Amino acid sequence: MLVGRRTLLQRLVVGDIFHATTKNGASLICLVTRLRKNQIEARTVTTQNLVRIERNTGVGKLGAGRVPCSVDSVAPLPIAIHNEMLGIDRKFRLAQDESALKLTSSEKKALLFIDSFYSEKRI
């Protein structure tokens, strides 16, 4: 059974990670932080920018500049990769100086994995 885009977006819950892309091709790894009836609020894992997505279409805006973006994958990450993304999110959210932002080898591998993973599992 083929599940539609709207249904997949409606199934997201707080704590899920999805992928979106801006019109210029920027890759956004997004962590769902809040759900409303018609909107998904998320933040980008590495830059900590707010993303607001329309739940029915998957189209939204990134950051204060309100850069247009669109969800292109909601495929669930393997648990180990999901946990690495949560660790990166926490690191970038709570870092008190730039030296704390250095990525570990496992974090780098997880980010490289995500690039091919999401491109193969588009909605």
Secondary structure, DSSP 8 states (H G I E B T S, - for coil): ----HHHHHHT--TT-EEEEEETT--EEEEEEEEE-SSEEEEEETTT--EEEEETTT-EEEETTTTEEEEEEE-----HHHHHHHHHHHHHHHH-SSGGGG---HHHHHHHHHHHHHHHHS--
